[in-house]
């Protein structure tokens, strides 16, 4: 009786706060939000309201990703706390630019994105039927990788502003502009390079090489894993059906034997 009581006590602690978002369809909504961020962030002007708006959008992205992918309340509260501290750090740096060189606001962004990548992949590859929403979750993790590397480049360029060379057409923009770093990150991740930006510093080159390798290997591993999970689920379903048919056949056979035996006796 005690194990059941312990299970009954532990279930509420792991129950999701938002059941709609924790379902597989939450991954699709999260992917749609990531696509909007990736496309529309470069269009926002770098005025103070624009930067604050970007910080608010990024904080909302971390929160929605935590709700969509994390089932444990304690871990979700941790991500929400990181989100709050990250947004507060952005506001402090915005109104006191002398603290911007410390990079702690960018480091908090990277930490939150890294947690989301791990939890999104765990949510995508958990046992069960492979649905379209899970495929969307794998794509969402791919976009999160690109965003994480973009803020990694931003953290590096806060220390080394010449770590990545951009053409003169956009060289007049501030060093910490997220739009051009997101552009460079996804150009590296997808191995699409137009020659208008390239790494110079040795750390930037190492980061670019690692991101390019992930960009090449991740789609293959994702497709292979999802296909393997789908085939395994199908084989398990067919094996269960075969076992059920065999059980029914055995019952019918026993019934016929019993009927024949008692019929012969009479």
Buried (B, 14 or more C-beta within 10 A) or exposed (E): EEEEEEEEEEEEEEEBEEEEBBBBBBBBBBBEBBEEBBEEBEEBEEEEEEBBEBBEBBBBBBBBBBBBBBBEBEBBEBBBEBBBBBBBBBBBBBEEEEBBEEBBBBBBBBBBBBBBBEBBBBBBBEEEEBBEBBBBBBBBBBBBBBBBBBBBBBBBBBEBEEBBEBEEEEEEEEBBBBBBBBBBBBBBBBEEEEEBBBBEBEBBBEBBEEBBEBBEEBBEEBEEBBEEBBEEBEEEEEEEEEEEEEEEEEEEEEEEEEEEEEEEEE
